[in-house]
């Protein structure tokens, strides 16, 4: 593709993402490129990187357009990005927009006149409010300030950085060393993760899904933070474990591998289609101890019979996804106050339902990929006030039990797990580890049917 054709494709894709705000940007992009098979891999990568960059800095670009009196559109946003970020001069932009085949239509006189107000400037400007400078909506900023205090600006800035590609080694099929060697044979260089003991991080961004290591189930793509949440469940061989909001099964797979296929994992979700998608992943991973069930009217009687029978329950609650903005920058602009207002009571309802499944002495892990306190700390504080039969277990204590080693200071210094790109190099995650107090006659979690795997073997 010519440079002009790449710009034209950028405008088209950005316009589709904005017009399809009900769908995640990555799904829109996948459909866009599937319909345009003539676009080569290098061009796809260039267009995608430009679009994702624009989504990350959309707030500042929009501020400049409004300041210059230019109506906001995908075309105008791309024009502003070429001038303010890529540093092109107006005459260079004019040559890209020449109306040739597969290239954008020429600039109108009004566009050219308005763009002269941007020519020679850069993206930051001293008059930009903090929330514009940090590329978030104004209403979200106070929530980040509550979460991070004085560091809130640096934390948001870290969410603008492109994420790495993280893999979890499937211990049912390979050791970390074996998986790393297989990936190296495919030309994929990796390094051990900072915290997750079964994790590998790619040294440069590459696709792994077509290679033998992935296709044969040796590795799964999973952010390090997500791996740590699954590890804190501390599911051991022989346990009864409930993954109450399993989705497509990423944490389910990690839990099953940590149990060495011994015991029982029940993966539940309100969307049966998600559970159906997890079936292929489970087969590829060789996970045989997982039972899938949809949450709905038909499951109520079954859930009632299961009350108090699970050694571990994981609630990976639906959330705003603010911790994943590195991967999903469109979420910065599609999230609304109403979304948060609706999610908070829904999370409380899910937590209430799942808590009934925990056996005396058993553990309950509540997690989100959000960094907003309303979905995290405030949610758990409210639950504990309503349920004195549960108590919080400090994350450092659970880490030591689950990982077999002391938690690093930046992980285990408080009651909850709070991860961020700035401090930990992961997506933003929250997790609270709770325990149902034992009954009058102490009831311990079920004894494993086999010894727990040695250090380094559990997920």
N, C-alpha and C positions, 0 to 999 in steps of 0.2 A: 504494500500500500504506500502511496505517496504521503508526505506529511499532511497535506490538505485532506486526503481521504481519511487519515487517522483522526483528524480534528472533526470531520463530519460524522464519523462513527461515534466519537465521544459525545457529540451533541445529541445524536439519536438515542444512544443508550441512556444518557442522563435524563432525557425527556421521558423515556419509558419508565425509568425508576421513579421519577417524580409523579407521573400520572398513575402509576400502579403502587401507590403508597400503602395499599393493603397487603402487599407481598414483600418479603425481604429482598433487598437489593441483589443478593447473590443469586437467588432463584430467577429474578428478572434477567440478570446478566447471562445466566446459563441458557435460558430460552432464547435470548437475543443472539447469542453466538451459534446456537444450534440451527437457527433459521438462516444463518449466514456462513455456511461451511466454507465459502471461498476465502474467508478471513483466516490467514495463517496463524500459527501459534505465537510467533513473535509479535505480530500485529495485535492479536488478542491480549497478550500480556501488556503491551504498551497502552492500549486503549483502557484496559481495566485499571492499570495503575494510575492513569490520569483521572479517570472517573472517581476512583476511591479517594485520591488526593483531594479532588474538588469537594467531595462529600465531607471530608474532614475539616476543610476550611470554608465551608459554605457560609457560615455566619459572617466572616469578615468580607467575603466576596459580595454577599448581599448588602452589607453595610456600605461598601463602596458604590455599588450600583444605585442604591437609594440616595446616597450623597450626591451623585452625579446626575440624578434625575432620569436614570435609565430604567425602563420597565424590566422587572425580573423575569427571566425566562432561561431555559437551558442554553440557548444560543448566547444570551448576554452573559451568563455565568462563565461559560467557556471563554468568551472574549476577554472578560475581566481577568481570568486566570492566566491567559497567555500574556497579558500585559503586566500584571502585578506580581505574578509568581515566576513564570518562565522568563520574564524580562525582555520579551519581544517589543520592538518599537512598532508604532502604528503602521508604518510602511511595510514591515515584514508581515504583520497580520493581514494587511490588504492583499498581499500576494497569495497567502493561504486561502483567502476567501475570494477566489476568482471565478467561481461558478462553473469550473470545469467538471468533467465527468467524475462522479463520486466525491466532489469537493463542495464546500459550503457556498451558498449563494453570495454574490458580492455584497459588501457593506452598503447600506443605504446612506444617503447624505446625512440623515438624522443620526444614524449610528456612528458614523465617522466623527461628526461634530461632538457627540456625547463622549466618545471614547478619548477624544483629545484631553478631556478633563482627568483621565486616568493615566495618560501617557507619561512615563518617567517616574511614576510613583511606585512604591512597594506595598506589600500587603498590610503590614502593621502601620498604625497611625496613632499618635498620642491622644487623639480625641475619642478613640474607641473605648466604650465601657469595658469593664473586666469581662463580662459575660460574652461580649462580641469578640474581644481579643482571644478568649479561650474557646470560642466556637461552641457555645451551648446556648440553649434557650434561656431567656431571662428568669423564668419561673423555676428552672432547675438549679440555678446557682446557689440559692440558700441551702438546699439539701446537701450539696457537696461541701459547703462551708460547715454545716453541722457535722458531717462525716469526718472531715480532715482538718478542721480548724485553719490555722495559718498556712498549712501546706496545700490547701485545696486547689490553688492555681497550678502548682507543680503536678499534682495528681491528675488533674484534667489534661494538662499538657502531655503527660505520659500516655494517656488514652488516645492521643493523636498519632502515636508511632505505629508503624506497621508491625503486626505480630509475627513471631517466629512460627515455624511448623514444628509442633510437638508430637511425639509418638509415645505410646505406652506399649511396652513389650508384654506379650501374652505369655505368662508363665506356664500355661497349659501346654505350650508348644515349643518354647525356646527360652534359654537364658538371655540375659541382656547381652552378654558377649557374643552368643550365637546370632542373635538378631542383628547386632551391629556389624558383624562380619558379613552376613548375607546382604545387608544394605550396601556395604562397601563394595561388594561384588557387582552391585547394580549401579555403581558410581555415585552413591549417596553417602556423603560423609556426615557423621553425627558426633555428638558429644554427650556425656552423661548430664543429667539434669542436676540442678542445684539442690533440690529437696526430694523429689519423687524418685524412689530407688529403682523403679521399673521404667523410668522415663529416659527417652533419648530426644535430643533437640537437633534438628538439621542445621548444619553450618551455613547453608544458603537455601533459599526457598526453592523447592522442587516439588513436583507431583510424585507421590509414592504409590498411588492406588493401582497403577497398571503393573507394578513390579511383583515378583514372586513373593517377597517378604510380606507384602500386604495381602495378596491374593490367597496365600497359603495360611493366613491367620497368625503370622508371627508378631505382627504389630497392628495397632489401631491408631488412628489420628485422634489425639485427645490432649487438650491444654493441660499443662502441669497442674494448674489450680484445680481443675476437675479431677485429676488423678488423686490429689491430696484429700479432697472431700470424700471420695470413695474409700480411701485408705483409713480415714478416721471412723468409718463405720465399724472397723475392726471385726469384720465377719470372718469367723474361723471355720475350719472343716467341721461339719456336723451341725452347725447352727441353722436355725430357721430365720430367714431374712426376708423382709419386705422392702422392695423399692417402690414406693407408693406413687411417685410421679416419674415413671421410668422413661417416658419419651421414646426415642429411638434406641435406647439401651446402652449408651456409652458407659455410665457408671455401673449398670447391671453387669456388663462384661467384666469390668475390673473386679467387682465383688465376687463373681463366680470364680474367676481365676484365683483370687486370694483364698477361696475355700477349697481349691484343688478338686472341684467337681463333687465334693462330699457335703451332704446336707441339702438344703432346699432354699432356692431363691424364688420369690414370687414377684414378677414385674407387672405393675398395674399402671394404667393411664386412662384418661377419659377418652382419648382418641384411639380407636382400635387400629386405625391406619398406621399410626406410629408404631404400635406393637407389631403389626405385620411387617413393617420395614426392618424391625429388629431381628426377625426370624433368620434372615440371611446372614446377618452379622454373627448371631449365636452359632449357626452351623459352621461358618468359616473359622470361628474361634475354637470350636470343639467344646463349647460349654453345654453340658448335658443336664445340669441340675437346675435349670431355669424353667419356671412355669409362667405363662403369660395369661393375664386376665384383664378384661376391660372393666373400668369403673362405670357403673350405670345402674339402672333399676334392677337388672337381673343379678347384680352382684351384692345387693344389700343383705340378703339372708346369709350368703356365704361369709361376708365380712363380719356379720354379727356373731357367727359361730367361731370365727377366728380370734375374737377378742382375747387379749392377754396371752397370745400363744407364740409371739415372735421375740426372739432374742435380740434382734436388731431391726429397727425400722428407719429407713431413709426417706425424708421428705425433701425432694429437690423441687421446691415450689415454683410455680409460674411467677414471673417477676418482670420488671421493666427492662432487664437486660443491660443496665447501664454499665456493668462491668465488662461487657463484650464489645464496647464501642470501637476498640481497635479493629475488630473483625467486621463489625456491622455499623459503619459510620453513619448510615442512613438513619439509624435509631436515634441519633441526636436530634433529628428534625421531625420524625414521625411521632415521637412520644408526646402525650398530652397530659395535662393535670388530671383529666378524667380517667385516663388509664391507671394512674397511681391510686386515685380514689376508689376505683373498682377492684384493683388487685389486693389492696390491704385487707379488706374483709374476706375476700376469697382465700387468701393465704391463711388467715386465722381459722376459717372453716375447715380447710384441708388439714391443718395441723391438729385441730380438735379430733377429726375423724381418724387420722393416722395414729394418734396417741393411744387410742383405745386398743390398738393391736399389740402394744408393748407388754411383754411379760414382766412380772415383778422381778426387779433386779436387772431388767433389760435396758438397752440403750436406744435413744431416739436422736437422730441427727437431722436438724433442720438446716437447709442450705438454699442459697440463691446465688445467681450470677449478677446480683445488683450490689451497688455500694451505698444505696440510700438507707439511712437509719430507720425510716418509717417501715421498710420491708424487713429489716434485720433486727437490730437491737430492740427497737420498740415492740416489734412483734413478739420476741421471746420474753421480754419483760412482762408483757400483758398475759402471755400464756402461763408463766410461772405464778403470777398473782392469782390466776383462776384455778391453778392445779398444784396445790401444795404437795401432792403425791409425787411430783417430779422435782428433781434438783439439777442444777447446772454442774457439769464436770469441767474444770479448767482444761482448755485445749492442750496445754503442755502435758498434763497428766495422761490424756487420751493418746496424744502423740507418742509418748514413751511406751505405753502399752501396745499400741498398734504397730509402731515402727521398730521397737526394740532399741531405741536410742533417745537421748535427750533432745527436746525440741530446741532449735536455734533460738537465740534471744529475740530475733525479730518476728518469730512465729508464736512462741509460747509465753509471751509476756502479759497476756490478758485472759479473760474468761472465754473469748470467742476467737475463731479463726477469721482474720480479715486480711485478704490478699489483694495486692494491687500491682499494676505494671511498674510503678515507680519504685516500690520497695522490694518487690519479689520477682519481677520479670514475668508475671503470670497475668491472666485476665483478672478482673476484679471479682472476688468471691467472698461470701460470708458463710460461716457454718457455726452452729451452736450444738454442742454435745450435751444431751440431757440423759438422766437416768431415772427410771421409775423406782421409787424406794421399795425395798423388799417388804413383803408382807410380815405379819407378826411372826410367822415361822419363815425364816429367810428362804427365799427362792432364787437360787443362782441361775444364770443362763445355762442352757443345756450343755453338758460336757461334750467336747468334740469326740467324734468317733475315732479320730486318729490324732496323733500329736500335731500341734500347730507346726507349720513349716518353719524351718530355721530362718534366722534373720536374713532378709534379702529375697525370700521366696514368696512372701505374701504380698498381695497388691496393696 
